[in-house]
Amino acid sequence: MNFKKDIKTVGFKDMHPDQVASFVALTDVLLRLAEQFEDERVFEHALQTADDAVVLFGGMGIEVINETSY
C-alpha cells in the first residue's frame, strides 16, 4: 500500500487501550488462521495486509518470528 506522508488518522496512542488490544487480537487471529493454509501466498497476503493496517494506525509494522517445535 502506498501511504501519503500527510495522512490524518487516529493512531494507537489516541485509542482506548481496549481498542488497541482488540486490534492486536484480531491481527493475531488473522495471521494464525492464514498460517494454516498450505499456500504460503495466503499468509504473505495476510501479513502484508495486517502490516499495512498497523502502520496506518501509527505502529512500526509487524515482525514475524518462525519457531519450529517438535
All heavy atoms as TSV, in Angstrom:
chain	resi	resn	atom	element	x	y	z
A	1	MET	N	N	0.845	-1.169	0.000
A	1	MET	CA	C	0.000	0.000	0.000
A	1	MET	C	C	0.895	1.239	0.000
A	1	MET	O	O	1.893	1.279	0.694
A	1	MET	CB	C	-0.886	-0.031	1.246
A	1	MET	CG	C	-1.847	1.105	1.319
A	1	MET	SD	S	-2.944	1.034	2.749
A	1	MET	CE	C	-4.069	-0.230	2.230
A	2	ASN	N	N	0.528	2.214	-0.760
A	2	ASN	CA	C	1.279	3.465	-0.789
A	2	ASN	C	C	0.663	4.446	0.199
A	2	ASN	O	O	-0.532	4.730	0.149
A	2	ASN	CB	C	1.254	4.074	-2.190
A	2	ASN	CG	C	1.980	3.212	-3.189
A	2	ASN	OD1	O	2.955	2.562	-2.839
A	2	ASN	ND2	N	1.518	3.184	-4.418
A	3	PHE	N	N	1.478	4.953	1.099
A	3	PHE	CA	C	0.993	5.873	2.117
A	3	PHE	C	C	1.402	7.292	1.773
A	3	PHE	O	O	2.519	7.541	1.328
A	3	PHE	CB	C	1.571	5.505	3.484
A	3	PHE	CG	C	1.222	4.118	3.928
A	3	PHE	CD1	C	2.178	3.125	3.989
A	3	PHE	CD2	C	-0.082	3.794	4.273
A	3	PHE	CE1	C	1.866	1.847	4.400
A	3	PHE	CE2	C	-0.412	2.526	4.687
A	3	PHE	CZ	C	0.559	1.550	4.749
A	4	LYS	N	N	0.494	8.211	2.012
A	4	LYS	CA	C	0.804	9.620	1.835
A	4	LYS	C	C	1.445	10.129	3.124
A	4	LYS	O	O	1.065	9.715	4.213
A	4	LYS	CB	C	-0.463	10.407	1.536
A	4	LYS	CG	C	-1.104	10.024	0.214
A	4	LYS	CD	C	-2.349	10.835	-0.028
A	4	LYS	CE	C	-2.986	10.408	-1.336
A	4	LYS	NZ	N	-4.213	11.136	-1.609
A	5	LYS	N	N	2.387	11.001	3.013
A	5	LYS	CA	C	3.094	11.495	4.194
A	5	LYS	C	C	2.183	12.281	5.130
A	5	LYS	O	O	2.340	12.218	6.333
A	5	LYS	CB	C	4.279	12.353	3.779
A	5	LYS	CG	C	5.418	11.557	3.215
A	5	LYS	CD	C	6.614	12.433	2.991
A	5	LYS	CE	C	7.749	11.579	2.471
A	5	LYS	NZ	N	8.989	12.298	2.418
A	6	ASP	N	N	1.260	13.045	4.605
A	6	ASP	CA	C	0.436	13.916	5.434
A	6	ASP	C	C	-0.939	13.322	5.712
A	6	ASP	O	O	-1.924	14.043	5.831
A	6	ASP	CB	C	0.278	15.288	4.762
A	6	ASP	CG	C	1.605	16.005	4.653
A	6	ASP	OD1	O	2.456	15.819	5.544
A	6	ASP	OD2	O	1.802	16.750	3.677
A	7	ILE	N	N	-1.022	11.998	5.833
A	7	ILE	CA	C	-2.302	11.354	6.083
A	7	ILE	C	C	-2.720	11.614	7.531
A	7	ILE	O	O	-1.904	11.560	8.446
A	7	ILE	CB	C	-2.226	9.840	5.778
A	7	ILE	CG1	C	-3.600	9.226	5.814
A	7	ILE	CG2	C	-1.289	9.138	6.724
A	7	ILE	CD1	C	-3.645	7.801	5.273
A	8	LYS	N	N	-3.966	11.950	7.735
A	8	LYS	CA	C	-4.506	12.238	9.065
A	8	LYS	C	C	-5.354	11.045	9.498
A	8	LYS	O	O	-6.367	10.747	8.879
A	8	LYS	CB	C	-5.368	13.497	9.041
A	8	LYS	CG	C	-4.670	14.718	8.497
A	8	LYS	CD	C	-4.097	15.533	9.591
A	8	LYS	CE	C	-3.554	16.810	8.966
A	8	LYS	NZ	N	-2.485	17.375	9.646
A	9	THR	N	N	-4.917	10.359	10.533
A	9	THR	CA	C	-5.658	9.208	11.033
A	9	THR	C	C	-5.623	9.195	12.549
A	9	THR	O	O	-4.844	9.904	13.182
A	9	THR	CB	C	-5.046	7.877	10.544
A	9	THR	OG1	O	-3.745	7.749	11.100
A	9	THR	CG2	C	-4.992	7.800	9.036
A	10	VAL	N	N	-6.476	8.373	13.121
A	10	VAL	CA	C	-6.433	8.110	14.553
A	10	VAL	C	C	-5.357	7.058	14.755
A	10	VAL	O	O	-5.326	6.043	14.064
A	10	VAL	CB	C	-7.796	7.587	15.055
A	10	VAL	CG1	C	-7.711	7.152	16.504
A	10	VAL	CG2	C	-8.865	8.645	14.874
A	11	GLY	N	N	-4.476	7.284	15.692
A	11	GLY	CA	C	-3.398	6.331	15.944
A	11	GLY	C	C	-3.623	5.537	17.213
A	11	GLY	O	O	-4.531	5.812	18.000
A	12	PHE	N	N	-2.784	4.531	17.419
A	12	PHE	CA	C	-2.872	3.708	18.618
A	12	PHE	C	C	-2.791	4.565	19.879
A	12	PHE	O	O	-3.470	4.294	20.861
A	12	PHE	CB	C	-1.761	2.662	18.649
A	12	PHE	CG	C	-1.923	1.576	17.626
A	12	PHE	CD1	C	-0.919	1.304	16.721
A	12	PHE	CD2	C	-3.080	0.822	17.572
A	12	PHE	CE1	C	-1.061	0.296	15.778
A	12	PHE	CE2	C	-3.238	-0.178	16.635
A	12	PHE	CZ	C	-2.219	-0.445	15.733
A	13	LYS	N	N	-1.973	5.608	19.855
A	13	LYS	CA	C	-1.818	6.447	21.037
A	13	LYS	C	C	-3.096	7.215	21.362
A	13	LYS	O	O	-3.292	7.643	22.496
A	13	LYS	CB	C	-0.647	7.409	20.860
A	13	LYS	CG	C	-0.841	8.421	19.754
A	13	LYS	CD	C	0.361	9.310	19.594
A	13	LYS	CE	C	0.089	10.282	18.450
A	13	LYS	NZ	N	1.184	11.128	18.164
A	14	ASP	N	N	-3.971	7.390	20.369
A	14	ASP	CA	C	-5.227	8.102	20.564
A	14	ASP	C	C	-6.378	7.169	20.949
A	14	ASP	O	O	-7.448	7.630	21.321
A	14	ASP	CB	C	-5.630	8.846	19.281
A	14	ASP	CG	C	-4.558	9.809	18.821
A	14	ASP	OD1	O	-4.011	10.539	19.675
A	14	ASP	OD2	O	-4.252	9.822	17.620
A	15	MET	N	N	-6.151	5.876	20.819
A	15	MET	CA	C	-7.210	4.898	21.043
A	15	MET	C	C	-7.237	4.450	22.504
A	15	MET	O	O	-6.235	4.525	23.209
A	15	MET	CB	C	-6.995	3.683	20.131
A	15	MET	CG	C	-7.081	4.009	18.653
A	15	MET	SD	S	-6.469	2.687	17.579
A	15	MET	CE	C	-7.690	1.439	17.810
A	16	HIS	N	N	-8.392	3.963	22.927
A	16	HIS	CA	C	-8.526	3.365	24.260
A	16	HIS	C	C	-7.703	2.080	24.279
A	16	HIS	O	O	-7.647	1.371	23.268
A	16	HIS	CB	C	-10.009	3.068	24.525
A	16	HIS	CG	C	-10.271	2.635	25.917
A	16	HIS	ND1	N	-10.099	1.332	26.322
A	16	HIS	CD2	C	-10.698	3.328	27.000
A	16	HIS	CE1	C	-10.405	1.228	27.600
A	16	HIS	NE2	N	-10.774	2.438	28.026
A	17	PRO	N	N	-7.076	1.751	25.390
A	17	PRO	CA	C	-6.281	0.521	25.464
A	17	PRO	C	C	-7.055	-0.745	25.067
A	17	PRO	O	O	-6.473	-1.659	24.473
A	17	PRO	CB	C	-5.850	0.457	26.930
A	17	PRO	CG	C	-5.835	1.887	27.371
A	17	PRO	CD	C	-6.957	2.540	26.620
A	18	ASP	N	N	-8.346	-0.784	25.349
A	18	ASP	CA	C	-9.149	-1.944	24.941
A	18	ASP	C	C	-9.285	-2.024	23.422
A	18	ASP	O	O	-9.354	-3.118	22.856
A	18	ASP	CB	C	-10.538	-1.908	25.586
A	18	ASP	CG	C	-10.490	-2.186	27.070
A	18	ASP	OD1	O	-9.472	-2.730	27.559
A	18	ASP	OD2	O	-11.483	-1.855	27.764
A	19	GLN	N	N	-9.333	-0.873	22.757
A	19	GLN	CA	C	-9.401	-0.858	21.296
A	19	GLN	C	C	-8.096	-1.384	20.703
A	19	GLN	O	O	-8.111	-2.163	19.753
A	19	GLN	CB	C	-9.662	0.560	20.779
A	19	GLN	CG	C	-11.056	1.071	21.056
A	19	GLN	CD	C	-11.198	2.517	20.625
A	19	GLN	OE1	O	-10.453	3.380	21.093
A	19	GLN	NE2	N	-12.147	2.770	19.739
A	20	VAL	N	N	-6.989	-0.963	21.271
A	20	VAL	CA	C	-5.686	-1.439	20.790
A	20	VAL	C	C	-5.563	-2.937	21.012
A	20	VAL	O	O	-5.146	-3.678	20.114
A	20	VAL	CB	C	-4.531	-0.686	21.480
A	20	VAL	CG1	C	-3.179	-1.252	21.053
A	20	VAL	CG2	C	-4.601	0.806	21.186
A	21	ALA	N	N	-5.958	-3.407	22.192
A	21	ALA	CA	C	-5.886	-4.839	22.498
A	21	ALA	C	C	-6.753	-5.643	21.537
A	21	ALA	O	O	-6.354	-6.722	21.083
A	21	ALA	CB	C	-6.304	-5.091	23.945
A	22	SER	N	N	-7.918	-5.133	21.215
A	22	SER	CA	C	-8.810	-5.819	20.283
A	22	SER	C	C	-8.206	-5.870	18.885
A	22	SER	O	O	-8.270	-6.899	18.205
A	22	SER	CB	C	-10.169	-5.113	20.246
A	22	SER	OG	O	-11.029	-5.746	19.349
A	23	PHE	N	N	-7.605	-4.786	18.455
A	23	PHE	CA	C	-6.957	-4.742	17.143
A	23	PHE	C	C	-5.807	-5.744	17.074
A	23	PHE	O	O	-5.655	-6.467	16.089
A	23	PHE	CB	C	-6.453	-3.317	16.861
A	23	PHE	CG	C	-5.812	-3.163	15.516
A	23	PHE	CD1	C	-6.587	-2.891	14.398
A	23	PHE	CD2	C	-4.444	-3.284	15.364
A	23	PHE	CE1	C	-5.994	-2.751	13.145
A	23	PHE	CE2	C	-3.850	-3.151	14.124
A	23	PHE	CZ	C	-4.624	-2.884	13.011
A	24	VAL	N	N	-5.014	-5.802	18.135
A	24	VAL	CA	C	-3.886	-6.738	18.184
A	24	VAL	C	C	-4.396	-8.178	18.171
A	24	VAL	O	O	-3.848	-9.033	17.469
A	24	VAL	CB	C	-3.003	-6.465	19.423
A	24	VAL	CG1	C	-1.986	-7.569	19.629
A	24	VAL	CG2	C	-2.304	-5.114	19.284
A	25	ALA	N	N	-5.469	-8.455	18.922
A	25	ALA	CA	C	-6.040	-9.801	18.952
A	25	ALA	C	C	-6.576	-10.197	17.575
A	25	ALA	O	O	-6.377	-11.331	17.124
A	25	ALA	CB	C	-7.148	-9.882	19.995
A	26	LEU	N	N	-7.228	-9.273	16.901
A	26	LEU	CA	C	-7.750	-9.539	15.565
A	26	LEU	C	C	-6.616	-9.838	14.586
A	26	LEU	O	O	-6.693	-10.775	13.792
A	26	LEU	CB	C	-8.563	-8.339	15.066
A	26	LEU	CG	C	-9.179	-8.459	13.687
A	26	LEU	CD1	C	-10.214	-9.580	13.651
A	26	LEU	CD2	C	-9.819	-7.143	13.292
A	27	THR	N	N	-5.546	-9.071	14.670
A	27	THR	CA	C	-4.380	-9.288	13.827
A	27	THR	C	C	-3.749	-10.653	14.108
A	27	THR	O	O	-3.382	-11.386	13.185
A	27	THR	CB	C	-3.351	-8.163	14.041
A	27	THR	OG1	O	-3.973	-6.914	13.750
A	27	THR	CG2	C	-2.137	-8.337	13.156
A	28	ASP	N	N	-3.658	-11.008	15.381
A	28	ASP	CA	C	-3.099	-12.307	15.765
A	28	ASP	C	C	-3.935	-13.454	15.199
A	28	ASP	O	O	-3.391	-14.401	14.630
A	28	ASP	CB	C	-3.027	-12.405	17.284
A	28	ASP	CG	C	-2.442	-13.717	17.757
A	28	ASP	OD1	O	-1.305	-14.035	17.367
A	28	ASP	OD2	O	-3.130	-14.432	18.516
A	29	VAL	N	N	-5.254	-13.351	15.310
A	29	VAL	CA	C	-6.134	-14.400	14.786
A	29	VAL	C	C	-6.003	-14.495	13.264
A	29	VAL	O	O	-5.919	-15.595	12.711
A	29	VAL	CB	C	-7.600	-14.142	15.192
A	29	VAL	CG1	C	-8.550	-15.044	14.436
A	29	VAL	CG2	C	-7.768	-14.336	16.690
A	30	LEU	N	N	-5.962	-13.366	12.586
A	30	LEU	CA	C	-5.808	-13.354	11.131
A	30	LEU	C	C	-4.554	-14.110	10.710
A	30	LEU	O	O	-4.599	-14.977	9.834
A	30	LEU	CB	C	-5.739	-11.920	10.612
A	30	LEU	CG	C	-5.286	-11.744	9.158
A	30	LEU	CD1	C	-6.351	-12.274	8.203
A	30	LEU	CD2	C	-4.955	-10.305	8.863
A	31	LEU	N	N	-3.431	-13.806	11.360
A	31	LEU	CA	C	-2.181	-14.440	10.966
A	31	LEU	C	C	-2.142	-15.916	11.350
A	31	LEU	O	O	-1.611	-16.742	10.603
A	31	LEU	CB	C	-0.999	-13.685	11.569
A	31	LEU	CG	C	-0.824	-12.255	11.040
A	31	LEU	CD1	C	0.318	-11.568	11.760
A	31	LEU	CD2	C	-0.619	-12.237	9.542
A	32	ARG	N	N	-2.719	-16.276	12.482
A	32	ARG	CA	C	-2.750	-17.689	12.887
A	32	ARG	C	C	-3.620	-18.516	11.938
A	32	ARG	O	O	-3.286	-19.652	11.616
A	32	ARG	CB	C	-3.226	-17.835	14.318
A	32	ARG	CG	C	-2.201	-17.383	15.335
A	32	ARG	CD	C	-2.710	-17.542	16.761
A	32	ARG	NE	N	-1.794	-16.970	17.689
A	32	ARG	CZ	C	-0.766	-17.625	18.235
A	32	ARG	NH1	N	-0.529	-18.879	17.899
A	32	ARG	NH2	N	0.032	-17.029	19.095
A	33	LEU	N	N	-4.718	-17.953	11.493
A	33	LEU	CA	C	-5.560	-18.652	10.523
A	33	LEU	C	C	-4.859	-18.767	9.171
A	33	LEU	O	O	-4.894	-19.814	8.531
A	33	LEU	CB	C	-6.907	-17.954	10.356
A	33	LEU	CG	C	-7.887	-18.084	11.506
A	33	LEU	CD1	C	-9.086	-17.165	11.284
A	33	LEU	CD2	C	-8.344	-19.523	11.669
A	34	ALA	N	N	-4.224	-17.693	8.751
A	34	ALA	CA	C	-3.550	-17.688	7.446
A	34	ALA	C	C	-2.401	-18.686	7.396
A	34	ALA	O	O	-2.137	-19.274	6.348
A	34	ALA	CB	C	-3.050	-16.281	7.124
A	35	GLU	N	N	-1.736	-18.905	8.528
A	35	GLU	CA	C	-0.604	-19.829	8.507
A	35	GLU	C	C	-1.049	-21.288	8.387
A	35	GLU	O	O	-0.227	-22.157	8.101
A	35	GLU	CB	C	0.283	-19.645	9.742
A	35	GLU	CG	C	-0.274	-20.192	11.024
A	35	GLU	CD	C	0.664	-19.986	12.207
A	35	GLU	OE1	O	1.843	-19.622	12.007
A	35	GLU	OE2	O	0.209	-20.195	13.330
A	36	GLN	N	N	-2.338	-21.550	8.532
A	36	GLN	CA	C	-2.849	-22.919	8.419
A	36	GLN	C	C	-2.983	-23.371	6.962
A	36	GLN	O	O	-3.103	-24.558	6.697
A	36	GLN	CB	C	-4.208	-23.043	9.113
A	36	GLN	CG	C	-4.190	-22.705	10.594
A	36	GLN	CD	C	-3.217	-23.562	11.373
A	36	GLN	OE1	O	-3.201	-24.781	11.225
A	36	GLN	NE2	N	-2.389	-22.921	12.188
A	37	PHE	N	N	-2.944	-22.425	6.036
A	37	PHE	CA	C	-3.060	-22.750	4.619
A	37	PHE	C	C	-1.724	-23.265	4.093
A	37	PHE	O	O	-0.661	-22.783	4.490
A	37	PHE	CB	C	-3.470	-21.524	3.804
A	37	PHE	CG	C	-4.916	-21.164	3.958
A	37	PHE	CD1	C	-5.356	-20.413	5.035
A	37	PHE	CD2	C	-5.847	-21.584	3.022
A	37	PHE	CE1	C	-6.681	-20.080	5.180
A	37	PHE	CE2	C	-7.182	-21.259	3.157
A	37	PHE	CZ	C	-7.603	-20.505	4.242
A	38	GLU	N	N	-1.781	-24.237	3.212
A	38	GLU	CA	C	-0.551	-24.777	2.623
A	38	GLU	C	C	0.097	-23.782	1.666
A	38	GLU	O	O	1.316	-23.774	1.512
A	38	GLU	CB	C	-0.850	-26.089	1.891
A	38	GLU	CG	C	-1.175	-27.225	2.828
A	38	GLU	CD	C	-1.385	-28.539	2.096
A	38	GLU	OE1	O	-0.865	-28.693	0.979
A	38	GLU	OE2	O	-2.077	-29.392	2.668
A	39	ASP	N	N	-0.705	-22.968	1.025
A	39	ASP	CA	C	-0.202	-21.974	0.083
A	39	ASP	C	C	0.376	-20.786	0.864
A	39	ASP	O	O	-0.360	-20.051	1.522
A	39	ASP	CB	C	-1.336	-21.517	-0.833
A	39	ASP	CG	C	-0.886	-20.617	-1.959
A	39	ASP	OD1	O	0.257	-20.112	-1.911
A	39	ASP	OD2	O	-1.685	-20.412	-2.889
A	40	GLU	N	N	1.693	-20.601	0.805
A	40	GLU	CA	C	2.354	-19.531	1.554
A	40	GLU	C	C	1.872	-18.142	1.154
A	40	GLU	O	O	1.987	-17.194	1.929
A	40	GLU	CB	C	3.868	-19.593	1.352
A	40	GLU	CG	C	4.557	-20.563	2.252
A	40	GLU	CD	C	6.066	-20.416	2.170
A	40	GLU	OE1	O	6.569	-19.292	2.017
A	40	GLU	OE2	O	6.726	-21.458	2.252
A	41	ARG	N	N	1.319	-18.033	-0.059
A	41	ARG	CA	C	0.842	-16.723	-0.519
A	41	ARG	C	C	-0.290	-16.206	0.347
A	41	ARG	O	O	-0.449	-14.991	0.506
A	41	ARG	CB	C	0.417	-16.796	-1.975
A	41	ARG	CG	C	1.594	-17.052	-2.926
A	41	ARG	CD	C	1.151	-17.238	-4.338
A	41	ARG	NE	N	0.311	-18.436	-4.415
A	41	ARG	CZ	C	-0.253	-18.879	-5.516
A	41	ARG	NH1	N	-0.080	-18.233	-6.650
A	41	ARG	NH2	N	-0.987	-19.970	-5.508
A	42	VAL	N	N	-1.091	-17.115	0.915
A	42	VAL	CA	C	-2.201	-16.703	1.794
A	42	VAL	C	C	-1.638	-15.998	3.020
A	42	VAL	O	O	-2.086	-14.911	3.395
A	42	VAL	CB	C	-3.076	-17.911	2.203
A	42	VAL	CG1	C	-4.112	-17.504	3.232
A	42	VAL	CG2	C	-3.734	-18.528	0.979
A	43	PHE	N	N	-0.626	-16.598	3.639
A	43	PHE	CA	C	-0.016	-15.980	4.814
A	43	PHE	C	C	0.670	-14.668	4.446
A	43	PHE	O	O	0.536	-13.674	5.167
A	43	PHE	CB	C	0.994	-16.923	5.483
A	43	PHE	CG	C	1.616	-16.308	6.703
A	43	PHE	CD1	C	0.930	-16.303	7.910
A	43	PHE	CD2	C	2.858	-15.713	6.645
A	43	PHE	CE1	C	1.484	-15.719	9.034
A	43	PHE	CE2	C	3.424	-15.124	7.761
A	43	PHE	CZ	C	2.742	-15.132	8.960
A	44	GLU	N	N	1.390	-14.650	3.355
A	44	GLU	CA	C	2.088	-13.429	2.945
A	44	GLU	C	C	1.111	-12.287	2.690
A	44	GLU	O	O	1.378	-11.138	3.045
A	44	GLU	CB	C	2.964	-13.692	1.718
A	44	GLU	CG	C	4.145	-14.600	1.993
A	44	GLU	CD	C	5.073	-14.050	3.065
A	44	GLU	OE1	O	5.313	-12.829	3.102
A	44	GLU	OE2	O	5.553	-14.862	3.882
A	45	HIS	N	N	-0.024	-12.606	2.069
A	45	HIS	CA	C	-1.039	-11.575	1.822
A	45	HIS	C	C	-1.631	-11.074	3.140
A	45	HIS	O	O	-1.806	-9.864	3.338
A	45	HIS	CB	C	-2.137	-12.123	0.910
A	45	HIS	CG	C	-3.200	-11.128	0.596
A	45	HIS	ND1	N	-2.982	-10.028	-0.190
A	45	HIS	CD2	C	-4.500	-11.055	0.986
A	45	HIS	CE1	C	-4.093	-9.317	-0.283
A	45	HIS	NE2	N	-5.026	-9.924	0.432
A	46	ALA	N	N	-1.940	-12.000	4.054
A	46	ALA	CA	C	-2.484	-11.616	5.362
A	46	ALA	C	C	-1.477	-10.772	6.132
A	46	ALA	O	O	-1.839	-9.768	6.757
A	46	ALA	CB	C	-2.874	-12.860	6.160
A	47	LEU	N	N	-0.212	-11.170	6.088
A	47	LEU	CA	C	0.830	-10.426	6.787
A	47	LEU	C	C	0.971	-9.017	6.222
A	47	LEU	O	O	1.061	-8.049	6.981
A	47	LEU	CB	C	2.169	-11.172	6.684
A	47	LEU	CG	C	3.373	-10.481	7.312
A	47	LEU	CD1	C	3.160	-10.235	8.791
A	47	LEU	CD2	C	4.628	-11.313	7.066
A	48	GLN	N	N	0.977	-8.883	4.915
A	48	GLN	CA	C	1.103	-7.551	4.310
A	48	GLN	C	C	-0.096	-6.675	4.643
A	48	GLN	O	O	0.053	-5.492	4.947
A	48	GLN	CB	C	1.275	-7.664	2.791
A	48	GLN	CG	C	1.585	-6.336	2.129
A	48	GLN	CD	C	2.868	-5.710	2.644
A	48	GLN	OE1	O	3.919	-6.333	2.608
A	48	GLN	NE2	N	2.787	-4.499	3.134
A	49	THR	N	N	-1.284	-7.260	4.620
A	49	THR	CA	C	-2.497	-6.514	4.957
A	49	THR	C	C	-2.460	-6.055	6.412
A	49	THR	O	O	-2.757	-4.893	6.720
A	49	THR	CB	C	-3.747	-7.386	4.707
A	49	THR	OG1	O	-3.775	-7.758	3.332
A	49	THR	CG2	C	-5.018	-6.640	5.049
A	50	ALA	N	N	-2.091	-6.954	7.313
A	50	ALA	CA	C	-2.002	-6.611	8.737
A	50	ALA	C	C	-0.911	-5.572	8.980
A	50	ALA	O	O	-1.102	-4.628	9.754
A	50	ALA	CB	C	-1.737	-7.872	9.552
A	51	ASP	N	N	0.221	-5.727	8.325
A	51	ASP	CA	C	1.322	-4.775	8.472
A	51	ASP	C	C	0.906	-3.384	8.015
A	51	ASP	O	O	1.181	-2.387	8.691
A	51	ASP	CB	C	2.536	-5.264	7.684
A	51	ASP	CG	C	3.778	-4.455	7.982
A	51	ASP	OD1	O	4.269	-4.528	9.120
A	51	ASP	OD2	O	4.268	-3.749	7.064
A	52	ASP	N	N	0.219	-3.308	6.882
A	52	ASP	CA	C	-0.273	-2.013	6.384
A	52	ASP	C	C	-1.225	-1.373	7.395
A	52	ASP	O	O	-1.150	-0.174	7.647
A	52	ASP	CB	C	-0.994	-2.184	5.046
A	52	ASP	CG	C	-0.054	-2.478	3.888
A	52	ASP	OD1	O	1.169	-2.321	4.050
A	52	ASP	OD2	O	-0.559	-2.885	2.818
A	53	ALA	N	N	-2.109	-2.163	7.973
A	53	ALA	CA	C	-3.068	-1.634	8.952
A	53	ALA	C	C	-2.342	-1.109	10.189
A	53	ALA	O	O	-2.674	-0.032	10.703
A	53	ALA	CB	C	-4.077	-2.713	9.340
A	54	VAL	N	N	-1.360	-1.841	10.666
A	54	VAL	CA	C	-0.603	-1.404	11.842
A	54	VAL	C	C	0.109	-0.087	11.553
A	54	VAL	O	O	0.077	0.843	12.366
A	54	VAL	CB	C	0.401	-2.497	12.281
A	54	VAL	CG1	C	1.404	-1.954	13.284
A	54	VAL	CG2	C	-0.340	-3.689	12.869
A	55	VAL	N	N	0.711	0.030	10.383
A	55	VAL	CA	C	1.398	1.267	10.012
A	55	VAL	C	C	0.400	2.430	9.897
A	55	VAL	O	O	0.664	3.541	10.356
A	55	VAL	CB	C	2.195	1.075	8.706
A	55	VAL	CG1	C	2.730	2.400	8.182
A	55	VAL	CG2	C	3.340	0.092	8.935
A	56	LEU	N	N	-0.765	2.168	9.322
A	56	LEU	CA	C	-1.779	3.222	9.193
A	56	LEU	C	C	-2.242	3.750	10.548
A	56	LEU	O	O	-2.640	4.905	10.673
A	56	LEU	CB	C	-2.988	2.709	8.411
A	56	LEU	CG	C	-2.837	2.721	6.903
A	56	LEU	CD1	C	-4.024	2.012	6.248
A	56	LEU	CD2	C	-2.737	4.142	6.376
A	57	PHE	N	N	-2.190	2.902	11.571
A	57	PHE	CA	C	-2.588	3.325	12.914
A	57	PHE	C	C	-1.407	3.828	13.733
A	57	PHE	O	O	-1.521	4.011	14.943
A	57	PHE	CB	C	-3.298	2.184	13.654
A	57	PHE	CG	C	-4.730	2.027	13.258
A	57	PHE	CD1	C	-5.099	1.102	12.297
A	57	PHE	CD2	C	-5.722	2.807	13.821
A	57	PHE	CE1	C	-6.417	0.947	11.924
A	57	PHE	CE2	C	-7.039	2.676	13.453
A	57	PHE	CZ	C	-7.396	1.742	12.500
A	58	GLY	N	N	-0.282	4.055	13.087
A	58	GLY	CA	C	0.851	4.669	13.755
A	58	GLY	C	C	1.860	3.711	14.337
A	58	GLY	O	O	2.793	4.140	15.017
A	59	GLY	N	N	1.701	2.419	14.090
A	59	GLY	CA	C	2.658	1.434	14.596
A	59	GLY	C	C	3.870	1.327	13.696
A	59	GLY	O	O	3.947	1.947	12.635
A	60	MET	N	N	4.815	0.517	14.121
A	60	MET	CA	C	6.059	0.340	13.390
A	60	MET	C	C	5.994	-0.813	12.399
A	60	MET	O	O	6.938	-1.064	11.669
A	60	MET	CB	C	7.213	0.088	14.367
A	60	MET	CG	C	7.448	1.238	15.322
A	60	MET	SD	S	7.991	2.744	14.506
A	60	MET	CE	C	9.597	2.252	13.965
A	61	GLY	N	N	4.906	-1.547	12.376
A	61	GLY	CA	C	4.777	-2.694	11.495
A	61	GLY	C	C	4.786	-3.977	12.305
A	61	GLY	O	O	4.768	-3.956	13.526
A	62	ILE	N	N	4.810	-5.099	11.609
A	62	ILE	CA	C	4.745	-6.408	12.257
A	62	ILE	C	C	6.010	-7.185	11.927
A	62	ILE	O	O	6.462	-7.215	10.786
A	62	ILE	CB	C	3.522	-7.185	11.747
A	62	ILE	CG1	C	2.244	-6.478	12.147
A	62	ILE	CG2	C	3.539	-8.618	12.278
A	62	ILE	CD1	C	0.987	-7.111	11.603
A	63	GLU	N	N	6.569	-7.808	12.954
A	63	GLU	CA	C	7.704	-8.696	12.758
A	63	GLU	C	C	7.236	-10.109	13.080
A	63	GLU	O	O	6.638	-10.344	14.132
A	63	GLU	CB	C	8.848	-8.316	13.693
A	63	GLU	CG	C	10.048	-9.220	13.563
A	63	GLU	CD	C	11.171	-8.844	14.512
A	63	GLU	OE1	O	11.029	-7.858	15.250
A	63	GLU	OE2	O	12.170	-9.553	14.513
A	64	VAL	N	N	7.473	-11.037	12.188
A	64	VAL	CA	C	7.087	-12.428	12.381
A	64	VAL	C	C	8.342	-13.247	12.613
A	64	VAL	O	O	9.300	-13.175	11.838
A	64	VAL	CB	C	6.315	-12.978	11.150
A	64	VAL	CG1	C	6.029	-14.445	11.315
A	64	VAL	CG2	C	5.030	-12.190	10.955
A	65	ILE	N	N	8.329	-14.007	13.705
A	65	ILE	CA	C	9.434	-14.907	14.023
A	65	ILE	C	C	8.911	-16.326	13.953
A	65	ILE	O	O	7.963	-16.683	14.664
A	65	ILE	CB	C	10.004	-14.609	15.417
A	65	ILE	CG1	C	10.520	-13.171	15.480
A	65	ILE	CG2	C	11.100	-15.614	15.768
A	65	ILE	CD1	C	10.918	-12.700	16.855
A	66	ASN	N	N	9.482	-17.119	13.078
A	66	ASN	CA	C	9.065	-18.518	12.927
A	66	ASN	C	C	9.859	-19.384	13.888
A	66	ASN	O	O	11.087	-19.352	13.888
A	66	ASN	CB	C	9.289	-19.003	11.499
A	66	ASN	CG	C	8.400	-18.271	10.516
A	66	ASN	OD1	O	7.233	-18.041	10.787
A	66	ASN	ND2	N	8.954	-17.925	9.375
A	67	GLU	N	N	9.132	-20.154	14.699
A	67	GLU	CA	C	9.765	-21.089	15.617
A	67	GLU	C	C	9.304	-22.484	15.286
A	67	GLU	O	O	8.123	-22.718	15.077
A	67	GLU	CB	C	9.390	-20.763	17.060
A	67	GLU	CG	C	9.938	-19.440	17.547
A	67	GLU	CD	C	9.591	-19.161	18.990
A	67	GLU	OE1	O	9.033	-20.039	19.665
A	67	GLU	OE2	O	9.871	-18.048	19.444
A	68	THR	N	N	10.239	-23.394	15.230
A	68	THR	CA	C	9.910	-24.784	14.967
A	68	THR	C	C	9.784	-25.517	16.296
A	68	THR	O	O	10.655	-25.414	17.149
A	68	THR	CB	C	11.004	-25.455	14.113
A	68	THR	OG1	O	11.151	-24.698	12.921
A	68	THR	CG2	C	10.645	-26.886	13.789
A	69	SER	N	N	8.674	-26.203	16.465
A	69	SER	CA	C	8.513	-27.005	17.674
A	69	SER	C	C	8.178	-28.427	17.282
A	69	SER	O	O	7.433	-28.669	16.329
A	69	SER	CB	C	7.427	-26.429	18.573
A	69	SER	OG	O	6.197	-26.425	17.895
A	70	TYR	N	N	8.744	-29.358	17.986
A	70	TYR	CA	C	8.534	-30.777	17.675
A	70	TYR	C	C	7.835	-31.451	18.828
A	70	TYR	O	O	7.981	-31.180	19.943
A	70	TYR	CB	C	9.867	-31.480	17.405
A	70	TYR	CG	C	10.581	-30.919	16.203
A	70	TYR	CD1	C	11.579	-29.974	16.319
A	70	TYR	CD2	C	10.233	-31.341	14.926
A	70	TYR	CE1	C	12.225	-29.462	15.213
A	70	TYR	CE2	C	10.868	-30.832	13.816
A	70	TYR	CZ	C	11.874	-29.899	13.969
A	70	TYR	OH	O	12.512	-29.397	12.869
